[in-house]
Amino acid sequence: MSSQENIEQVSMAVLMDKNANTNVNMNVMPAEEEMNEPPPPPYMQSRFLGALGSWKTAEPLNDMNWVSWKGQMTSMLRVNKVWGHCDGTIVPPEVNEPCAFDKWATAEEVTKLLISRNLKAEQFVHIAQAVTAKQMWDNLTSVHKMRGQQSITALRCTLYHTKAVEGDNITVHVNTMRSYQVTLHQMGSKVNDEDFKSILVSSLPITWDAFTASYLGSQTGNAVMTLQELVAIIRDEYNRRKTVPGAEEGQDEGNSSLMMTAQPATGPRGKKRAREEKKEKSGSKK
């Protein structure tokens, strides 16, 4: 049986026992006191235990997603009124206060369960010796804060130094570059679209120089392209080059520039203007 299963089984048994006792005490409470008492926190309600398995982050904690996981996990713990068990603001009451201590112990087990159920299996080594929820959180923070910065630095170097060479699939190359950008964003190190466009264009093969020069020359005034438009144009240009003999070896650079400058004229208005220009040329020839 895995350590995760052990933690969950023990914690669930403790929680069920404590909630059963809580429900008995609440049932014998006088009606007037029930009306004046504030509603119990989520972890003291029986229906919470049935839904405990549904409290999941978008992705379990791994070595690459600490920042996004931490944000989601913090919100989850706050909603369930147990975040104080991780940051140390909620401390155990005196043992001579059994009701208060039982309530704290239940919240502590809930906190540990929520954390452990949102970890990849390889992450359990970092919390194996932790006794409290705060120790679990501090251990994970210590490990991933340092590792996260190292991973960010390494991935940024990969992004800046990745270059496509002649014969590479440019569509795959663009998708790879985009995945680096998205991963960095998830790690808390955002590469904005304007910077990424420059990085992407400079990563293309040397035979794309005419295309690159055309792109750089077109980025003035209101003609600035979005990242999505640039990606679409690069993919279209790559597909065009695959169908034109010699284009991939740089023998068709003129059309590449033409395509870049003509691209903004697509759409209904651009097509209508092209038809009007064609008619004018036909009339002048006559």
C-alpha positions as a Markdown table, in Angstrom:
| # | Residue | x | y | z |
|---|---|---|---|---|
| 1 | Met | 0.0 | 0.0 | 0.0 |
| 2 | Ser | 1.4 | 3.4 | -0.9 |
| 3 | Ser | 2.1 | 6.2 | 1.5 |
| 4 | Gln | -0.6 | 8.3 | -0.1 |
| 5 | Glu | -3.2 | 5.6 | 0.5 |
| 6 | Asn | -2.0 | 5.2 | 4.2 |
| 7 | Ile | -2.3 | 9.0 | 4.8 |
| 8 | Glu | -5.8 | 9.1 | 3.2 |
| 9 | Gln | -7.2 | 6.0 | 5.0 |
| 10 | Val | -6.0 | 7.2 | 8.5 |
| 11 | Ser | -7.1 | 10.7 | 7.9 |
| 12 | Met | -10.6 | 9.7 | 6.6 |
| 13 | Ala | -11.1 | 7.4 | 9.6 |
| 14 | Val | -10.2 | 10.2 | 12.1 |
| 15 | Leu | -12.5 | 12.6 | 10.3 |
| 16 | Met | -15.4 | 10.3 | 10.1 |
| 17 | Asp | -15.1 | 9.6 | 13.9 |
| 18 | Lys | -14.8 | 13.3 | 14.8 |
| 19 | Asn | -17.7 | 14.3 | 12.5 |
| 20 | Ala | -19.9 | 11.5 | 14.0 |
| 21 | Asn | -19.3 | 12.9 | 17.5 |
| 22 | Thr | -19.9 | 16.5 | 16.3 |
| 23 | Asn | -23.2 | 15.5 | 14.7 |
| 24 | Val | -24.3 | 13.9 | 18.0 |
| 25 | Asn | -23.5 | 17.0 | 20.0 |
| 26 | Met | -25.3 | 19.2 | 17.4 |
| 27 | Asn | -28.4 | 17.1 | 17.6 |
| 28 | Val | -28.8 | 17.5 | 21.3 |
| 29 | Met | -28.3 | 21.3 | 21.1 |
| 30 | Pro | -31.4 | 23.3 | 22.1 |
| 31 | Ala | -33.3 | 24.9 | 19.3 |
| 32 | Glu | -32.6 | 28.5 | 20.3 |
| 33 | Glu | -28.9 | 27.8 | 20.5 |
| 34 | Glu | -28.9 | 26.2 | 17.1 |
| 35 | Met | -30.5 | 29.4 | 15.6 |
| 36 | Asn | -27.9 | 31.7 | 17.3 |
| 37 | Glu | -24.9 | 29.5 | 16.5 |
| 38 | Pro | -23.0 | 30.5 | 13.3 |
| 39 | Pro | -22.8 | 27.8 | 10.6 |
| 40 | Pro | -20.0 | 25.3 | 11.2 |
| 41 | Pro | -17.0 | 25.5 | 8.9 |
| 42 | Pro | -17.0 | 23.2 | 5.8 |
| 43 | Tyr | -14.7 | 20.6 | 7.3 |
| 44 | Met | -17.2 | 20.1 | 10.2 |
| 45 | Gln | -20.1 | 19.2 | 7.9 |
| 46 | Ser | -20.7 | 15.6 | 7.0 |
| 47 | Arg | -21.4 | 16.4 | 3.3 |
| 48 | Phe | -17.9 | 17.9 | 3.0 |
| 49 | Leu | -16.3 | 14.5 | 3.5 |
| 50 | Gly | -18.3 | 13.0 | 0.6 |
| 51 | Ala | -17.0 | 15.8 | -1.7 |
| 52 | Leu | -13.4 | 15.8 | -0.4 |
| 53 | Gly | -12.2 | 13.8 | -3.4 |
| 54 | Ser | -13.5 | 16.4 | -5.8 |
| 55 | Trp | -11.2 | 19.1 | -4.4 |
| 56 | Lys | -8.5 | 18.9 | -7.1 |
| 57 | Thr | -6.0 | 21.4 | -8.6 |
| 58 | Ala | -5.9 | 21.5 | -12.4 |
| 59 | Glu | -2.7 | 19.4 | -12.2 |
| 60 | Pro | -1.1 | 17.7 | -9.2 |
| 61 | Leu | 2.2 | 19.2 | -8.0 |
| 62 | Asn | 5.2 | 18.2 | -10.0 |
| 63 | Asp | 8.7 | 19.6 | -10.5 |
| 64 | Met | 7.6 | 22.2 | -13.1 |
| 65 | Asn | 4.3 | 23.7 | -11.9 |
| 66 | Trp | 4.9 | 25.0 | -8.3 |
| 67 | Val | 3.8 | 28.6 | -8.9 |
| 68 | Ser | 0.4 | 27.7 | -10.5 |
| 69 | Trp | -0.2 | 24.8 | -8.1 |
| 70 | Lys | 0.6 | 27.0 | -5.1 |
| 71 | Gly | -1.9 | 29.6 | -6.2 |
| 72 | Gln | -4.7 | 27.1 | -6.8 |
| 73 | Met | -3.9 | 25.2 | -3.5 |
| 74 | Thr | -3.9 | 28.4 | -1.5 |
| 75 | Ser | -7.3 | 29.4 | -2.8 |
| 76 | Met | -8.7 | 25.9 | -2.1 |
| 77 | Leu | -7.4 | 26.0 | 1.5 |
| 78 | Arg | -8.8 | 29.5 | 2.1 |
| 79 | Val | -12.2 | 28.5 | 0.8 |
| 80 | Asn | -12.3 | 25.6 | 3.3 |
| 81 | Lys | -11.1 | 27.8 | 6.2 |
| 82 | Val | -7.9 | 25.9 | 6.8 |
| 83 | Trp | -5.2 | 28.0 | 5.3 |
| 84 | Gly | -4.1 | 29.1 | 8.7 |
| 85 | His | -2.9 | 25.6 | 9.4 |
| 86 | Cys | -0.3 | 26.1 | 6.6 |
| 87 | Asp | 0.9 | 29.6 | 7.4 |
| 88 | Gly | 0.9 | 29.1 | 11.2 |
| 89 | Thr | -1.8 | 31.6 | 12.1 |
| 90 | Ile | -4.0 | 28.8 | 13.5 |
| 91 | Val | -2.3 | 27.1 | 16.4 |
| 92 | Pro | -3.5 | 24.1 | 18.5 |
| 93 | Pro | -5.6 | 25.1 | 21.5 |
| 94 | Glu | -4.8 | 23.9 | 25.0 |
| 95 | Val | -5.5 | 20.2 | 25.6 |
| 96 | Asn | -7.7 | 21.1 | 28.5 |
| 97 | Glu | -10.2 | 22.4 | 26.0 |
| 98 | Pro | -11.4 | 19.2 | 24.4 |
| 99 | Cys | -14.1 | 20.6 | 22.1 |
| 100 | Ala | -11.7 | 23.3 | 20.7 |
| 101 | Phe | -8.9 | 20.8 | 20.3 |
| 102 | Asp | -11.1 | 18.3 | 18.5 |
| 103 | Lys | -12.2 | 21.0 | 16.0 |
| 104 | Trp | -8.6 | 22.0 | 15.4 |
| 105 | Ala | -7.5 | 18.4 | 14.9 |
| 106 | Thr | -10.2 | 17.8 | 12.4 |
| 107 | Ala | -9.2 | 20.9 | 10.4 |
| 108 | Glu | -5.6 | 19.8 | 10.6 |
| 109 | Glu | -6.4 | 16.4 | 9.1 |
| 110 | Val | -8.5 | 18.0 | 6.4 |
| 111 | Thr | -5.6 | 20.3 | 5.5 |
| 112 | Lys | -3.1 | 17.4 | 5.2 |
| 113 | Leu | -5.6 | 15.4 | 3.1 |
| 114 | Leu | -6.2 | 18.3 | 0.7 |
| 115 | Ile | -2.5 | 18.7 | 0.2 |
| 116 | Ser | -1.6 | 15.1 | -0.1 |
| 117 | Arg | -4.4 | 14.4 | -2.6 |
| 118 | Asn | -3.0 | 17.0 | -5.0 |
| 119 | Leu | 0.6 | 15.7 | -5.2 |
| 120 | Lys | 2.3 | 13.5 | -7.8 |
| 121 | Ala | 3.6 | 10.3 | -6.3 |
| 122 | Glu | 7.2 | 11.4 | -6.5 |
| 123 | Gln | 6.4 | 14.4 | -4.3 |
| 124 | Phe | 5.5 | 12.4 | -1.2 |
| 125 | Val | 9.2 | 12.0 | -0.4 |
| 126 | His | 9.2 | 15.7 | 0.6 |
| 127 | Ile | 6.4 | 15.3 | 3.2 |
| 128 | Ala | 7.0 | 11.8 | 4.5 |
| 129 | Gln | 8.6 | 13.0 | 7.8 |
| 130 | Ala | 6.2 | 15.9 | 8.2 |
| 131 | Val | 3.9 | 15.7 | 11.3 |
| 132 | Thr | 1.8 | 18.8 | 10.8 |
| 133 | Ala | 0.2 | 20.5 | 7.8 |
| 134 | Lys | 2.5 | 23.5 | 8.3 |
| 135 | Gln | 5.5 | 21.2 | 8.1 |
| 136 | Met | 4.2 | 19.7 | 4.9 |
| 137 | Trp | 3.7 | 23.1 | 3.4 |
| 138 | Asp | 7.0 | 24.4 | 4.5 |
| 139 | Asn | 8.8 | 21.4 | 3.1 |
| 140 | Leu | 7.2 | 21.7 | -0.3 |
| 141 | Thr | 7.9 | 25.4 | -0.3 |
| 142 | Ser | 11.6 | 25.0 | 0.5 |
| 143 | Val | 12.1 | 22.3 | -2.2 |
| 144 | His | 10.2 | 23.9 | -5.0 |
| 145 | Lys | 11.1 | 27.6 | -4.5 |
| 146 | Met | 14.7 | 26.9 | -5.2 |
| 147 | Arg | 14.1 | 24.3 | -7.8 |
| 148 | Gly | 11.5 | 26.5 | -9.5 |
| 149 | Gln | 13.9 | 29.4 | -10.0 |
| 150 | Gln | 16.5 | 27.0 | -11.4 |
| 151 | Ser | 13.9 | 25.5 | -13.8 |
| 152 | Ile | 12.8 | 29.0 | -14.9 |
| 153 | Thr | 16.4 | 30.0 | -15.7 |
| 154 | Ala | 17.1 | 26.7 | -17.7 |
| 155 | Leu | 13.8 | 27.0 | -19.6 |
| 156 | Arg | 14.4 | 30.7 | -20.5 |
| 157 | Cys | 17.9 | 29.7 | -21.9 |
| 158 | Thr | 16.2 | 27.0 | -23.9 |
| 159 | Leu | 13.7 | 29.4 | -25.3 |
| 160 | Tyr | 16.2 | 32.0 | -26.3 |
| 161 | His | 18.7 | 29.5 | -27.9 |
| 162 | Thr | 16.3 | 27.2 | -29.7 |
| 163 | Lys | 16.8 | 27.6 | -33.5 |
| 164 | Ala | 15.2 | 25.9 | -36.4 |
| 165 | Val | 17.5 | 24.6 | -39.1 |
| 166 | Glu | 16.8 | 24.0 | -42.8 |
| 167 | Gly | 14.6 | 21.0 | -43.3 |
| 168 | Asp | 12.9 | 21.3 | -39.8 |
| 169 | Asn | 9.1 | 21.1 | -39.6 |
| 170 | Ile | 8.4 | 24.8 | -38.9 |
| 171 | Thr | 4.9 | 24.1 | -37.6 |
| 172 | Val | 6.3 | 21.7 | -34.9 |
| 173 | His | 9.0 | 24.3 | -34.2 |
| 174 | Val | 6.4 | 27.1 | -33.6 |
| 175 | Asn | 4.4 | 24.8 | -31.3 |
| 176 | Thr | 7.5 | 23.9 | -29.3 |
| 177 | Met | 8.4 | 27.6 | -28.8 |
| 178 | Arg | 4.8 | 28.3 | -27.8 |
| 179 | Ser | 4.9 | 25.5 | -25.3 |
| 180 | Tyr | 8.0 | 27.0 | -23.7 |
| 181 | Gln | 6.2 | 30.4 | -23.4 |
| 182 | Val | 3.1 | 28.8 | -21.8 |
| 183 | Thr | 5.2 | 26.7 | -19.4 |
| 184 | Leu | 7.2 | 29.8 | -18.2 |
| 185 | His | 3.9 | 31.6 | -17.7 |
| 186 | Gln | 2.7 | 28.7 | -15.5 |
| 187 | Met | 6.0 | 28.9 | -13.5 |
| 188 | Gly | 5.4 | 32.6 | -12.8 |
| 189 | Ser | 7.9 | 34.0 | -15.3 |
| 190 | Lys | 5.9 | 35.5 | -18.1 |
| 191 | Val | 7.3 | 36.2 | -21.6 |
| 192 | Asn | 4.9 | 38.8 | -23.1 |
| 193 | Asp | 3.7 | 38.4 | -26.6 |
| 194 | Glu | 5.8 | 41.2 | -28.1 |
| 195 | Asp | 9.0 | 39.8 | -26.8 |
| 196 | Phe | 8.0 | 36.3 | -27.8 |
| 197 | Lys | 7.3 | 37.5 | -31.4 |
| 198 | Ser | 10.8 | 38.8 | -31.7 |
| 199 | Ile | 12.2 | 35.5 | -30.3 |
| 200 | Leu | 10.1 | 33.4 | -32.6 |
| 201 | Val | 11.0 | 35.3 | -35.8 |
| 202 | Ser | 14.8 | 35.3 | -34.9 |
| 203 | Ser | 14.6 | 31.5 | -34.4 |
| 204 | Leu | 13.7 | 30.8 | -38.0 |
| 205 | Pro | 16.2 | 29.3 | -40.5 |
| 206 | Ile | 18.5 | 31.6 | -42.5 |
| 207 | Thr | 16.5 | 31.1 | -45.7 |
| 208 | Trp | 13.6 | 32.9 | -44.0 |
| 209 | Asp | 15.6 | 36.1 | -43.7 |
| 210 | Ala | 13.6 | 37.9 | -46.4 |
| 211 | Phe | 10.4 | 36.9 | -44.6 |
| 212 | Thr | 11.9 | 38.1 | -41.3 |
| 213 | Ala | 12.9 | 41.4 | -42.8 |
| 214 | Ser | 9.5 | 41.9 | -44.3 |
| 215 | Tyr | 7.9 | 41.2 | -41.0 |
| 216 | Leu | 10.1 | 43.7 | -39.1 |
| 217 | Gly | 9.4 | 46.3 | -41.8 |
| 218 | Ser | 5.7 | 45.9 | -41.5 |
| 219 | Gln | 5.5 | 46.4 | -37.7 |
| 220 | Thr | 4.7 | 50.2 | -37.8 |
| 221 | Gly | 1.8 | 52.3 | -36.8 |
| 222 | Asn | -1.5 | 50.4 | -36.7 |
| 223 | Ala | -0.2 | 47.5 | -38.7 |
| 224 | Val | 1.3 | 45.7 | -35.7 |
| 225 | Met | 0.3 | 42.0 | -35.9 |
| 226 | Thr | -0.8 | 40.0 | -32.9 |
| 227 | Leu | 1.1 | 36.8 | -31.9 |
| 228 | Gln | -1.8 | 34.7 | -33.2 |
| 229 | Glu | -1.7 | 36.4 | -36.6 |
| 230 | Leu | 2.1 | 36.0 | -36.8 |
| 231 | Val | 1.9 | 32.3 | -36.0 |
| 232 | Ala | -0.8 | 31.8 | -38.7 |
| 233 | Ile | 1.3 | 33.6 | -41.3 |
| 234 | Ile | 4.4 | 31.6 | -40.5 |
| 235 | Arg | 2.4 | 28.3 | -40.8 |
| 236 | Asp | 0.9 | 29.5 | -44.1 |
| 237 | Glu | 4.4 | 30.4 | -45.4 |
| 238 | Tyr | 5.8 | 27.1 | -44.4 |
| 239 | Asn | 3.0 | 25.2 | -46.1 |
| 240 | Arg | 3.4 | 27.4 | -49.2 |
| 241 | Arg | 7.2 | 26.7 | -49.3 |
| 242 | Lys | 6.5 | 22.9 | -49.1 |
| 243 | Thr | 4.5 | 23.1 | -52.3 |
| 244 | Val | 6.8 | 25.4 | -54.3 |
| 245 | Pro | 9.9 | 23.8 | -55.8 |
| 246 | Gly | 13.1 | 25.4 | -54.4 |
| 247 | Ala | 11.3 | 27.6 | -51.9 |
| 248 | Glu | 12.7 | 25.8 | -48.8 |
| 249 | Glu | 16.2 | 26.3 | -50.1 |
| 250 | Gly | 15.7 | 30.1 | -50.3 |
| 251 | Gln | 15.1 | 30.3 | -54.1 |
| 252 | Asp | 11.7 | 31.8 | -53.7 |
| 253 | Glu | 12.4 | 34.6 | -51.2 |
| 254 | Gly | 10.6 | 37.3 | -53.3 |
| 255 | Asn | 7.2 | 35.7 | -52.9 |
| 256 | Ser | 7.9 | 35.3 | -49.2 |
| 257 | Ser | 8.1 | 39.1 | -48.7 |
| 258 | Leu | 5.1 | 39.6 | -50.9 |
| 259 | Met | 3.1 | 37.3 | -48.8 |
| 260 | Met | 4.0 | 39.1 | -45.6 |
| 261 | Thr | 3.1 | 42.5 | -46.9 |
| 262 | Ala | -0.1 | 41.3 | -48.7 |
| 263 | Gln | -1.3 | 39.3 | -45.7 |
| 264 | Pro | -3.2 | 42.2 | -44.0 |
| 265 | Ala | -5.3 | 42.6 | -47.1 |
| 266 | Thr | -7.1 | 39.3 | -46.7 |
| 267 | Gly | -10.8 | 39.2 | -45.7 |
| 268 | Pro | -13.9 | 40.6 | -47.4 |
| 269 | Arg | -12.6 | 44.1 | -47.7 |
| 270 | Gly | -9.2 | 43.1 | -49.0 |
| 271 | Lys | -10.7 | 40.7 | -51.6 |
| 272 | Lys | -13.2 | 43.4 | -52.8 |
| 273 | Arg | -10.3 | 45.9 | -53.2 |
| 274 | Ala | -8.3 | 43.3 | -55.2 |
| 275 | Arg | -11.3 | 42.8 | -57.5 |
| 276 | Glu | -11.7 | 46.5 | -58.1 |
| 277 | Glu | -8.0 | 46.9 | -58.8 |
| 278 | Lys | -8.2 | 44.0 | -61.3 |
| 279 | Lys | -11.1 | 45.7 | -63.1 |
| 280 | Glu | -9.2 | 49.0 | -63.3 |
| 281 | Lys | -6.2 | 47.2 | -64.8 |
| 282 | Ser | -8.4 | 45.5 | -67.4 |
| 283 | Gly | -10.0 | 48.8 | -68.3 |
| 284 | Ser | -6.7 | 50.6 | -68.8 |
| 285 | Lys | -5.5 | 47.8 | -71.1 |
| 286 | Lys | -8.5 | 48.3 | -73.3 |
